Amino acid sequence: MTDPVLRPARSGEGPLLSALALRSKGHWGYSAAFLESVRLELTVHEDRLEGVTVAEVDGQVAGFSRLTQDGERAELHALFVDPPWIGTGVGGALLTAALRQARARGVREVGLDADPGAEPFYARFGAVTVGTSPSGSIPGRTLPRMVFSL
């Protein structure tokens, strides 16, 4: 595989990235009802493209991440890889770039609410589980709250 090319999201890519996020989530065996219940939360709004990094492989969008910063803290709001590229290093490239970018901006801590199935992925890159957070879509569901110390 060619290494992914990382670039900022472009105006008009919200629908493309939203569909990718749903395909990525669906890859992990979630039901159609579950996916419908998280659709709004996974929607990438055009007015929130700042901080979105897109990974392209051979000219095709293969994944994206979204990082925002507030002083010395940052939040990784999203990291999704299109199913054909899961396991190829696209996710790792996006995460490494987000952490590098945060560090360069003086961030000391990057937090995220991980999908339970993604907790081991983030842990491999140094994130520590510090508790749980309520799901933004499903009442009663909790997500691992994880933190990278930079």
N, C-alpha and C positions, 0 to 999 in steps of 0.2 A: 504494500500500500504506500502511496505517496503521503508524505507528512501533510497534515491539514494546513491550509492557509487560514490565518485568523485575521478578521477585519471587523470594524464596527458594523452594526446593523444599518441597513439602508431604509430610507423612507419607503413605505409601501410593503415591507416584508412582514408586518404583523400577522396577517392571515397565514402566510407560509410557515412562520415559526410556531404559531398556535397549533396548526395541524401537525407539525412535527412533534410538538410536545405531547399531544394526544397519542400519536403513533408510538412514541417512545414509552409512555406510561402503559399503553396497551400491550406492549411487547412482554411485560412482566406478568401477564396472566390475569390482569384485572378484568372484571366483567364489564359488559356494555353499560349496565346501570351505574356501576362505579364511575366509569369514564364520563358518563353524562353528568354525574353529580360533581365532578371536578373540572368540567369544561370551562366554566367561568374563571375559576382560579388559575387555570393554565393558559388563559387567553393572553396573548402579548398585544398590548394596546399600543397603537401608533404614538401616543403621547408619552410612552414609557420606553422608548427605544434607547434613550441615553443609558450607557452602562451595559448595553447588550453587545456581546461579542459573538460573531458567527464564524463557524469553522466550515471551510469548503474543502472538498476532496475532488480533484479533477473537475473543478468548476461547478460541482453540485453542493448545495447546502447539506452538511452532514450532522450539524449540531449547533447548539448555542448555549451561552450562559448569560446571566444578568447579575451584575454586582453594583451595589450602591454604597456610598460612603457617607458617614456622619462623624466628622472629626477623626479620632484615632480608631474608630470602629467601622467595620464594613459588614454588609449582609449579602450573602450569596442567595439570591431569590430563586434562581433557576439554573439548572444544568441538565440539558436533554440532548441525547444522541439519537439520530434516526436509526431504526433497527438494522438496516444493512451495514452500519458502521459500528454497532455496539461490539466491544471487545477488540477494536482495532487501534486503540490509542487516542481516538478523537476526544473522548471524555477526559482522559488524563491531560491531554494538551490544553483543553479549555480550562481545566481546574488549575493547572500549573501556571498558565498565563494570568488567570484571575488573581492568584496568590502573589505572583510576581508584581503585578500592577498595584495591588493593595500595599505591598511592602514598599514599593517605590514612592507611594503617596503618603508614607508615614503612618499607615494603619498598623496597629499593634494586635488587633483581634478581628477575625472574620467569623461571623456566626452564620448558621444555616439550620433550617428545619429539614431533615433528611427524610426521604421515603425510607421506611423500615428496611426494604431490600437493598438500599444504597448505602446503608450505614457502614458496611465493611469496606466499600470503595473509598469513602471519605477517610475512614480510619487508616487505610494504607498510605494515605498522603499526609497523615499526621493529625487529623481532627480527633478530638476527644469528646465523647458523649457526656454532657453535663446535666441532662435532665430530659424533660419532654415538653412539647408544645401542643396545644390543641390544633387539630386540623382546621384549615380555613374553610373547608367545604362540608365535612361530614361530622355532625354532632357526636361526641363521645369517642371519636378516633383521636389518638395521639400520635405524634411524630417524634423521633429522636431529635433533641436539640443538641447540636454539635458546635464546637468552636475550634478554630485554628489559632494558635498563638504564634505570632510572627516575630 
